[in-house]
Amino acid sequence: MLGHDRSRRRDRLRSVPTSLDSVGPNRRVRVVGVRGRPLLSHRLAALGLVPGVLITVLRNRHPAIVSLGTVRIALSESVARCVDVEDAD
């Protein structure tokens, strides 16, 4: 019973959204949402960064580089800070 509680707690912690700029390189994450002005959300949506999509963080320094399928997208530090993600594993 104790092991089951630990597993649930670990799953709950794993699914807490964090900003993209705080994710280490070579991590696979799921986009949860975009904070900020609607124009930013629309621009990122046009690039394919929408809630639910899986991306791989290739680099988290300025500029952050993420991979979305075969496409690589460079994001400024301020934009990466506005993208909320959760661990996909």
N, C-alpha and C positions, 0 to 999 in steps of 0.2 A: 504494500500500500504506500509506503514511504517513497519508493522509487517512482511510482506513478505520479505522486504530487510534484516531485522534482522535475519530471519530464514535462508536466503541464506548465510549471513555472518557467522553465527554459523556453518552451514554445511561445509563451506569452511575452517574454522578454525579447525574443527573436523577432516578433512581429511589430515591435514598437517602431513607428516611423522616425526616420532621422533625415537630415538634409544630405544631399548628394555630396557636398563638399567634405563631409566627415567620413566618407566611406573609403576604405583603403583600395589600392589598385588590385586588379585581377579578381574582383568580387562581382558576383552576379546578384543583381537586385531587381526588385519590381517597383515601378513608379506608382506612388500612391496618389500624388497630386502636385499641383503647382500653386505656390502662394505668390501673391503680387498682383500687379495690374492685369486686366483681361488681355491687353495686347501681348504681354509676355506669354500667357497661356496659349493664345492663338498662334503665336509664332512657333512655340515649341510643339504644338499639336501638328502644325504643318510639316514639321521635321519628323513626326512620328512619336514624339515623347508625350504619350497620353497615359492616364491612369490604367494600370493593369499590364502594361508592356514590360517585358524583361529586357534589361540592358546589362552590359558588362562594363565596369569602370576600368578603363585602361590606364588612366593617369588622373590623380586627384589634385595635382598642383595646377597653378595658373598657366595656361588654361586647362580646365578639366577636359579629358577626352573620354567619351563613352562610345561603345559599339552597340549598334542596334541592327542586328542581322549582319549584313555585309557593309553597312554604312557606318562611318565614324563621324562623330559630331564633337566639335570643340565648343566648350561653354566657358564664359568668363566666370570668375570667382563669385561675383554677385548673383549671376543667374543660377549657378550650381547650388548656391545657398537657398534658393527659392524652390528647388525641386525636392519634394519629400519622397523617400524611398523606404522599402523594407527588405530584409534579407530574403532572397528567393530560395535558399537551400533549406 
